[in-house]
Amino acid sequence: MLMAEAVSRVAARTAGKEAAATEAFAVALRRLPAAVADNAGYDSADLIARLRAHHAQGELTMGLDMQNGRVGDMKKLGVTESYVVKRQVLVSAAEAAEMILRVDNILKSAPRRRGPDRRPC
């Protein structure tokens, strides 16, 4: 959630099409805790609303406590994340998304023409 808010702030200062792409990335980051809660069988809408409220109040160490199905303080629970691992996950996800977009763009392109009769390849 913290990363999503930081990306949203960058999107607000960005001009043009990049702003839309950056905001879409922030939305995707906000979906990650919801997916975790859904996969654990909890009410993700309630948990995410509570989590966002905590973060809005400046309680930035709050996260999802999936053992108890509630929002908890990750620092007190001893949950830590390696910066290097988190960075690599985001880089890999961004590369995969870019590859999908490139393939989608290629598939949507008009067929190439060849020879004097201009039939599709």
Rosetta blueprint (number, residue, H / E / L):
1 M L
2 L H
3 M H
4 A H
5 E H
6 A H
7 V H
8 S H
9 R H
10 V H
11 A H
12 A H
13 R L
14 T L
15 A L
16 G L
17 K H
18 E H
19 A H
20 A H
21 A H
22 T H
23 E H
24 A H
25 F H
26 A H
27 V H
28 A H
29 L H
30 R H
31 R H
32 L H
33 P H
34 A H
35 A H
36 V H
37 A H
38 D H
39 N H
40 A H
41 G L
42 Y L
43 D L
44 S H
45 A H
46 D H
47 L H
48 I H
49 A H
50 R H
51 L H
52 R H
53 A H
54 H H
55 H H
56 A H
57 Q L
58 G L
59 E L
60 L L
61 T L
62 M E
63 G E
64 L E
65 D E
66 M L
67 Q L
68 N L
69 G L
70 R E
71 V E
72 G E
73 D E
74 M H
75 K H
76 K H
77 L H
78 G L
79 V L
80 T L
81 E L
82 S L
83 Y H
84 V H
85 V H
86 K H
87 R H
88 Q H
89 V H
90 L H
91 V H
92 S H
93 A H
94 A H
95 E H
96 A H
97 A H
98 E H
99 M H
100 I H
101 L H
102 R H
103 V H
104 D H
105 N H
106 I H
107 L H
108 K H
109 S L
110 A L
111 P L
112 R L
113 R E
114 R E
115 G L
116 P L
117 D L
118 R L
119 R E
120 P E
121 C L
